């Protein structure tokens, strides 16, 4: 396997087509189950292998490297377990994400805690478990000061996150190295760099340095520039300390994903080469490395498939009303310019639909006019009983349910394709039941507010 992402777009498309057909044939999709999420197990494994190989190709032998999957991208326990088996750890940013990682069996030494709002309890738990922690700001570092004194035998590698302030990409909300980003210590602010250096000189237990420039919409050169700034800072700290105090650089993740075709571009290998050219000392063995990729590991290997409930026309344009909309594709619906999705058409038997391209809209089930997966899209005409598949949705889509209209979370299934063309499925997450929706909405406390009014009080019960 090369350092590029494993497999080809054609191979993945063939597996996807087979999985959609099999999902219909096996009853995972149909009139009574009108939406599912599908995960390509082989594709996930290929991406994990490609990440490992890409960095092995440019890193000195024996260099400790931890690739930690950003759990926020696809917070599903079986996914974390599969990645762990493929040699990928986790990066967590909340107690919930840490709980998911632990449920998946990921050990503490392969876990990194990053968050701009860690509570004292979260920090204590991390240090008690031996989880790596990157402090986001001076106040958090003060909390770590107290915890390190209270837990002197902690095995947690500790560091500081810095914002290199190298600029943003095409999606402002995902650019974390702008002048006013909320993340990390703003390195170019007056006095900030010297504060960071002094923080390390005063604390021999600070041994890591973390940065992350952003994700979707960030060019590789800008990502590398952010890493270069952190590398230069580590070198300065070590020179002033007179020893190699910073021994590990956490360079974050953020490899952008191509949502325009089945091609996976850029690749991990391309990014590793850019890093080696821009920051050659990063790979000579002096520093251990941590990466935190998320979207790029999973996006291409997930598909949301939804039944066309009705096919209608408005203003002379066909509209396919499906069961996939804002509840699974929140970013696409609210920011379609930044997050367009490809839509593939399948017939009622799950076969790729053929026919002339027709300009049409693909709508979701939510009760507002903007709930649209695609507008004015040219593709084979979707008719009642067909299926619309939202591609490249393995990250930040069906695992991030938005409960508009109390729509149920879809079931998620991993699939494996055999050489004979047969497809087998494994349940990753069951479809949410209506009873669960009611329970989450306080169904067991139906009289709580009316009883409070009758009591005339405001206390909890």
C-alpha positions as CSV (number, residue, x, y, z in Angstrom):
1,X,0.0,0.0,0.0
2,X,1.2,3.5,-0.8
3,X,1.2,6.4,1.6
4,X,-1.9,7.7,-0.1
5,X,-5.3,6.7,1.2
6,X,-6.0,3.0,0.5
7,X,-8.3,1.8,-2.2
8,X,-9.6,3.8,-5.1
9,X,-12.8,5.9,-5.6
10,X,-14.1,3.4,-8.0
11,X,-13.6,0.5,-5.6
12,X,-15.4,2.4,-2.8
13,X,-18.3,3.3,-5.1
14,X,-18.7,-0.3,-6.1
15,X,-18.8,-1.3,-2.4
16,X,-21.3,1.4,-1.6
17,X,-23.6,0.4,-4.5
18,X,-23.5,-3.2,-3.3
19,X,-24.3,-2.1,0.3
20,X,-27.3,0.0,-0.7
21,X,-28.7,-2.8,-2.8
22,X,-28.1,-5.3,0.0
23,X,-29.7,-3.0,2.6
24,X,-32.9,-3.0,0.6
25,X,-32.8,-6.7,-0.1
26,X,-32.1,-7.5,3.6
27,X,-34.8,-5.2,4.9
28,X,-32.6,-2.6,6.5
29,X,-34.2,0.0,4.2
30,X,-37.8,0.1,3.1
31,X,-41.2,1.7,3.6
32,X,-41.1,1.2,7.3
33,X,-37.3,1.9,7.7
34,X,-36.9,4.9,5.4
35,X,-33.4,6.1,6.5
36,X,-30.1,4.4,7.5
37,X,-26.5,5.3,7.9
38,X,-24.0,2.9,6.3
39,X,-20.3,2.6,7.2
40,X,-17.7,0.9,4.9
41,X,-15.5,-1.1,7.2
42,X,-12.9,-1.8,4.6
43,X,-12.7,1.9,3.7
44,X,-12.1,2.9,7.4
45,X,-9.4,0.3,7.7
46,X,-7.7,1.5,4.5
47,X,-7.7,5.1,5.7
48,X,-6.2,4.1,9.1
49,X,-3.5,2.2,7.3
50,X,-2.8,5.0,4.9
51,X,-2.3,7.4,7.8
52,X,0.1,5.2,9.5
53,X,2.1,4.5,6.4
54,X,2.2,8.2,5.3
55,X,4.0,9.2,8.6
56,X,6.1,6.1,8.8
57,X,7.5,7.1,5.4
58,X,8.9,10.4,6.6
59,X,9.7,9.7,10.3
60,X,12.9,8.4,11.7
61,X,12.7,4.8,12.8
62,X,11.9,4.4,16.5
63,X,10.1,7.8,16.7
64,X,7.1,7.5,19.0
65,X,4.0,8.4,17.0
66,X,0.4,8.4,18.3
67,X,-2.4,8.9,15.7
68,X,-5.4,9.9,17.9
69,X,-8.8,10.0,16.1
70,X,-10.9,13.1,17.0
71,X,-13.9,11.4,18.5
72,X,-16.1,14.4,17.8
73,X,-16.0,13.4,14.1
74,X,-17.8,10.1,14.6
75,X,-18.7,9.4,18.2
76,X,-19.7,5.8,17.9
77,X,-18.2,3.2,20.2
78,X,-17.8,0.4,17.5
79,X,-16.0,2.9,15.2
80,X,-13.5,3.8,18.0
81,X,-13.0,0.1,18.7
82,X,-12.3,-0.6,15.0
83,X,-9.8,2.2,14.8
84,X,-8.1,1.1,18.0
85,X,-7.7,-2.3,16.5
86,X,-6.1,-0.6,13.5
87,X,-3.6,1.2,15.7
88,X,-5.4,4.5,16.1
89,X,-5.9,6.1,19.5
90,X,-8.4,8.9,20.5
91,X,-8.6,12.6,21.0
92,X,-11.5,13.5,23.3
93,X,-12.9,16.9,24.2
94,X,-15.6,16.1,26.8
95,X,-16.5,13.6,29.6
96,X,-18.9,12.0,27.1
97,X,-16.3,11.5,24.5
98,X,-13.9,10.1,27.1
99,X,-16.6,7.7,28.2
100,X,-17.1,6.5,24.6
101,X,-13.4,5.9,24.2
102,X,-13.2,3.9,27.4
103,X,-16.2,1.9,26.4
104,X,-14.4,1.1,23.2
105,X,-11.4,-0.2,25.2
106,X,-9.0,2.5,24.2
107,X,-6.3,2.7,26.9
108,X,-5.4,5.9,28.7
109,X,-1.9,6.0,27.2
110,X,-3.5,6.3,23.8
111,X,-5.9,9.1,24.8
112,X,-5.5,12.8,24.5
113,X,-7.8,15.3,26.2
114,X,-8.3,18.6,24.4
115,X,-11.0,21.1,25.2
116,X,-11.3,24.8,25.8
117,X,-13.5,24.4,28.9
118,X,-12.2,21.5,31.0
119,X,-13.7,21.4,34.5
120,X,-11.6,20.6,37.6
121,X,-13.3,17.2,37.8
122,X,-12.4,16.4,34.2
123,X,-8.7,17.4,34.7
124,X,-8.5,15.3,37.9
125,X,-10.0,12.3,36.2
126,X,-7.5,12.6,33.3
127,X,-4.5,12.9,35.6
128,X,-5.7,10.0,37.7
129,X,-6.1,7.8,34.6
130,X,-2.8,8.9,33.0
131,X,-4.4,10.6,30.0
132,X,-2.4,13.3,28.1
133,X,-3.7,16.8,28.7
134,X,-3.1,20.0,26.7
135,X,-3.9,23.1,28.8
136,X,-5.8,25.7,26.8
137,X,-5.0,28.8,28.8
138,X,-3.2,30.2,31.9
139,X,-6.1,29.7,34.2
140,X,-6.3,26.0,33.2
141,X,-2.5,25.7,33.8
142,X,-3.1,27.0,37.3
143,X,-5.5,24.2,37.9
144,X,-2.9,21.7,36.6
145,X,-0.4,23.2,39.0
146,X,-2.6,22.3,42.0
147,X,-3.4,18.8,40.6
148,X,0.2,17.9,39.9
149,X,1.0,18.7,43.5
150,X,-1.9,16.6,44.7
151,X,-1.1,13.8,42.2
152,X,2.7,13.8,41.9
153,X,2.8,10.3,40.5
154,X,0.5,11.0,37.6
155,X,1.5,9.4,34.3
156,X,-0.2,12.0,32.2
157,X,1.9,13.8,29.6
158,X,1.1,17.5,30.0
159,X,1.5,20.4,27.6
160,X,0.0,23.7,26.5
161,X,-2.0,24.5,23.4
162,X,-0.8,27.5,21.4
163,X,-2.5,29.4,18.7
164,X,0.1,30.3,16.1
165,X,-2.2,33.0,14.6
166,X,-1.1,32.2,11.1
167,X,-4.5,32.9,9.6
168,X,-7.7,31.2,8.5
169,X,-9.0,29.2,5.6
170,X,-12.2,29.4,3.6
171,X,-14.5,28.3,6.4
172,X,-14.2,30.8,9.3
173,X,-15.9,28.7,11.8
174,X,-13.3,25.9,11.4
175,X,-10.3,28.1,11.3
176,X,-8.6,27.8,14.8
177,X,-5.4,29.8,14.1
178,X,-6.9,33.2,13.5
179,X,-5.9,36.3,15.5
180,X,-9.0,36.0,17.7
181,X,-9.6,32.3,17.8
182,X,-11.0,31.0,21.1
183,X,-8.4,28.1,21.3
184,X,-5.1,28.1,23.0
185,X,-2.6,30.8,24.0
186,X,-2.5,33.4,21.3
187,X,1.2,33.3,20.5
188,X,1.6,36.7,18.8
189,X,-0.3,38.7,21.4
190,X,2.0,41.0,23.4
191,X,3.9,39.1,26.0
192,X,2.3,35.7,25.2
193,X,5.3,33.9,23.7
194,X,7.5,34.8,26.7
195,X,4.7,33.7,29.0
196,X,4.6,30.3,27.4
197,X,8.4,29.9,27.5
198,X,8.5,30.9,31.2
199,X,5.6,28.5,31.9
200,X,7.7,25.6,30.7
201,X,10.9,26.8,32.4
202,X,9.0,26.9,35.7
203,X,7.4,23.5,35.2
204,X,9.7,20.6,34.3
205,X,6.6,18.4,34.0
206,X,5.4,20.3,30.9
207,X,6.8,18.1,28.1
208,X,4.4,18.5,25.2
209,X,3.4,21.4,22.9
210,X,0.1,21.4,21.0
211,X,-1.2,23.3,18.0
212,X,-4.1,22.9,15.5
213,X,-4.6,25.3,12.6
214,X,-8.1,24.2,11.6
215,X,-9.8,21.6,9.5
216,X,-12.1,21.8,6.4
217,X,-11.1,24.8,4.2
218,X,-7.5,25.0,5.5
219,X,-4.8,24.5,2.8
220,X,-1.9,22.2,3.5
221,X,0.6,25.0,3.4
222,X,-1.2,26.9,6.1
223,X,-1.5,23.8,8.2
224,X,2.2,23.3,7.9
225,X,2.9,26.9,8.7
226,X,1.1,26.5,12.0
227,X,3.1,23.3,12.8
228,X,6.3,25.2,11.9
229,X,5.5,27.9,14.4
230,X,5.0,25.3,17.2
231,X,8.2,23.5,16.3
232,X,10.2,26.8,16.4
233,X,8.7,27.5,19.9
234,X,9.6,24.0,21.1
235,X,13.2,24.6,19.9
236,X,13.3,27.9,21.7
237,X,12.0,26.4,25.0
238,X,14.5,23.6,24.9
239,X,17.4,25.9,24.1
240,X,16.5,28.2,27.0
241,X,16.0,25.2,29.3
242,X,19.3,23.8,28.3
243,X,17.8,20.4,27.8
244,X,15.1,18.7,25.7
245,X,12.2,19.5,28.0
246,X,9.6,19.5,25.2
247,X,9.8,15.9,23.9
248,X,6.5,15.6,21.9
249,X,4.7,17.8,19.5
250,X,1.0,17.4,19.0
251,X,0.3,18.8,15.5
252,X,-3.5,18.4,15.6
253,X,-5.4,17.1,12.5
254,X,-7.5,19.0,10.0
255,X,-6.7,17.3,6.7
256,X,-9.5,18.6,4.5
257,X,-11.9,16.3,2.6
258,X,-12.9,16.5,-1.1
259,X,-16.7,16.4,-1.1
260,X,-16.9,16.9,-4.9
261,X,-16.0,13.4,-6.1
262,X,-15.0,9.9,-5.0
263,X,-11.3,11.0,-5.2
264,X,-9.6,11.3,-1.8
265,X,-7.6,14.5,-2.1
266,X,-5.4,15.7,-0.4
267,X,-3.9,12.5,1.0
268,X,-2.0,11.9,4.2
269,X,1.1,11.2,2.2
270,X,0.8,14.6,0.5
271,X,0.4,16.4,3.8
272,X,3.3,14.4,5.4
273,X,5.5,15.5,2.4
274,X,4.5,19.1,2.8
275,X,5.4,18.9,6.5
276,X,8.7,17.3,5.9
277,X,9.6,20.0,3.4
278,X,8.5,22.8,5.7
279,X,9.6,21.4,9.1
280,X,12.3,18.8,8.4
281,X,13.3,18.6,12.1
282,X,9.9,17.4,13.0
283,X,10.7,14.0,11.7
284,X,14.3,13.4,12.7
285,X,13.5,11.5,15.9
286,X,14.1,14.4,18.3
287,X,10.4,14.7,19.0
288,X,7.6,12.3,19.5
289,X,4.5,13.1,17.4
290,X,0.8,13.1,18.0
291,X,-1.8,13.7,15.3
292,X,-5.5,14.3,15.8
293,X,-7.2,13.6,12.4
294,X,-11.0,13.1,12.4
295,X,-13.1,13.9,9.3
296,X,-10.4,12.6,6.9
297,X,-10.5,9.2,8.4
298,X,-14.3,8.7,8.2
299,X,-16.0,11.0,5.8
300,X,-15.5,9.1,2.6
301,X,-16.7,5.8,4.3
302,X,-20.2,6.8,5.4
303,X,-23.4,7.1,3.4
304,X,-26.9,8.3,4.5
305,X,-29.5,6.5,2.4
306,X,-33.1,7.8,2.6
307,X,-36.3,6.7,0.9
308,X,-38.2,9.1,-1.4
309,X,-41.5,9.4,0.3
310,X,-43.1,11.7,-2.3
311,X,-42.1,13.2,-5.6
312,X,-43.7,16.4,-6.5
313,X,-43.2,19.6,-8.4
314,X,-43.0,23.3,-7.4
315,X,-42.5,26.2,-9.8
316,X,-41.9,23.7,-12.6
317,X,-39.0,22.0,-10.7
318,X,-39.2,18.4,-9.4
319,X,-38.8,18.0,-5.7
320,X,-38.0,14.7,-4.1
321,X,-39.2,14.7,-0.4
322,X,-36.9,12.2,1.5
323,X,-36.3,11.2,5.1
324,X,-32.8,12.8,5.2
325,X,-32.5,16.4,6.0
326,X,-31.5,18.8,8.7
327,X,-31.6,16.1,11.4
328,X,-28.6,14.2,9.8
329,X,-27.0,16.9,7.6
330,X,-27.3,20.0,9.8
331,X,-24.3,21.8,8.4
332,X,-25.3,21.2,4.8
333,X,-28.8,22.5,5.3
334,X,-27.8,25.6,7.2
335,X,-24.6,26.4,5.3
336,X,-25.0,24.7,1.9
337,X,-22.3,26.9,0.3
338,X,-19.6,25.6,2.7
339,X,-20.9,22.1,3.0
340,X,-22.4,20.8,-0.3
341,X,-23.0,17.1,-0.5
342,X,-23.1,14.8,-3.5
343,X,-26.4,12.9,-3.9
344,X,-26.6,9.5,-5.6
345,X,-29.9,8.2,-7.0
346,X,-31.0,4.6,-6.5
347,X,-34.2,2.9,-7.6
348,X,-36.6,1.1,-5.3
349,X,-34.5,-2.1,-5.4
350,X,-31.3,-0.2,-4.4
351,X,-29.8,-0.2,-7.8
352,X,-28.0,2.9,-9.2
353,X,-30.6,4.8,-11.1
354,X,-30.1,5.5,-14.8
355,X,-31.7,8.0,-17.1
356,X,-31.2,11.5,-18.3
357,X,-30.1,14.2,-15.8
358,X,-33.0,16.3,-14.5
359,X,-32.5,19.4,-12.5
360,X,-34.3,18.9,-9.2
361,X,-34.3,19.6,-5.5
362,X,-33.8,16.9,-2.8
363,X,-35.6,17.8,0.4
364,X,-35.7,16.5,3.9
365,X,-38.6,15.8,6.3
366,X,-38.3,18.7,8.6
367,X,-41.1,21.4,8.8
368,X,-39.2,24.4,7.4
369,X,-38.7,25.5,3.8
370,X,-34.9,25.4,4.0
371,X,-34.6,21.7,4.8
372,X,-32.9,20.8,1.5
373,X,-30.0,18.4,0.9
374,X,-29.5,19.7,-2.6
375,X,-31.0,22.5,-4.7
376,X,-31.2,22.5,-8.5
377,X,-29.1,19.3,-8.7
378,X,-28.9,17.6,-12.1
379,X,-29.2,13.8,-11.7
380,X,-31.6,11.0,-12.7
381,X,-35.1,11.9,-11.7
382,X,-35.9,10.7,-8.2
383,X,-39.4,9.1,-8.0
384,X,-41.6,7.9,-5.2
385,X,-40.1,4.8,-3.7
386,X,-36.6,5.5,-4.9
387,X,-33.6,6.2,-2.6
388,X,-31.4,9.3,-2.3
389,X,-27.9,8.7,-0.9
390,X,-26.0,11.5,0.7
391,X,-22.3,10.6,0.1
392,X,-19.2,11.3,2.2
393,X,-21.2,11.5,5.4
394,X,-19.2,9.3,7.6
395,X,-18.0,12.2,9.8
396,X,-20.1,14.9,11.4
397,X,-23.4,13.7,9.8
398,X,-25.5,10.8,10.9
399,X,-23.6,10.5,14.2
400,X,-24.5,14.1,15.1
401,X,-28.2,14.0,15.3
402,X,-30.2,17.2,15.4
403,X,-33.6,16.5,16.9
404,X,-35.6,18.9,14.8
405,X,-39.3,17.9,14.8
406,X,-38.3,15.1,17.3
407,X,-37.1,13.1,14.3
408,X,-35.6,9.8,15.3
409,X,-31.9,9.0,15.0
410,X,-31.3,6.6,12.2
411,X,-29.8,3.2,12.6
412,X,-26.2,2.9,11.6
413,X,-24.7,-0.3,10.1
414,X,-21.2,-1.2,9.2
415,X,-20.9,-3.4,6.1
416,X,-18.3,-5.8,4.7
417,X,-18.3,-6.9,1.1
418,X,-17.2,-10.4,0.2
419,X,-15.4,-11.4,-2.9
420,X,-18.5,-13.0,-4.3
421,X,-20.4,-9.7,-4.0
422,X,-22.4,-10.6,-0.9
423,X,-22.7,-8.0,1.8
424,X,-23.0,-8.6,5.5
425,X,-24.0,-5.9,8.0
426,X,-23.2,-5.3,11.7
427,X,-25.4,-3.0,13.8
428,X,-23.4,0.0,15.1
429,X,-26.3,1.9,16.6
430,X,-29.9,0.9,16.6
431,X,-32.6,3.2,15.2
432,X,-34.0,5.4,18.0
433,X,-37.4,4.3,19.1
434,X,-40.3,6.8,19.7
435,X,-40.4,5.7,23.3
436,X,-36.8,6.8,23.7
437,X,-37.7,10.2,22.2
438,X,-40.5,10.6,24.8
439,X,-38.2,9.6,27.7
440,X,-35.5,12.1,26.6
441,X,-38.2,14.8,26.4
442,X,-39.2,14.3,30.1
443,X,-41.9,11.8,29.4
444,X,-41.5,10.4,32.9
445,X,-42.2,13.8,34.4
446,X,-45.3,14.8,32.5
447,X,-46.9,16.5,35.6
448,X,-43.7,18.2,36.9
449,X,-44.6,21.7,35.9
450,X,-48.3,21.5,36.7
451,X,-47.5,20.1,40.1
452,X,-44.9,22.8,40.7
453,X,-47.6,25.4,40.0
454,X,-50.0,23.8,42.4
455,X,-47.3,23.6,45.1
456,X,-46.4,27.2,44.5
457,X,-42.8,26.4,44.8
458,X,-39.8,26.3,42.5
459,X,-37.7,23.5,44.0
460,X,-36.5,20.4,42.2
461,X,-38.3,17.1,42.5
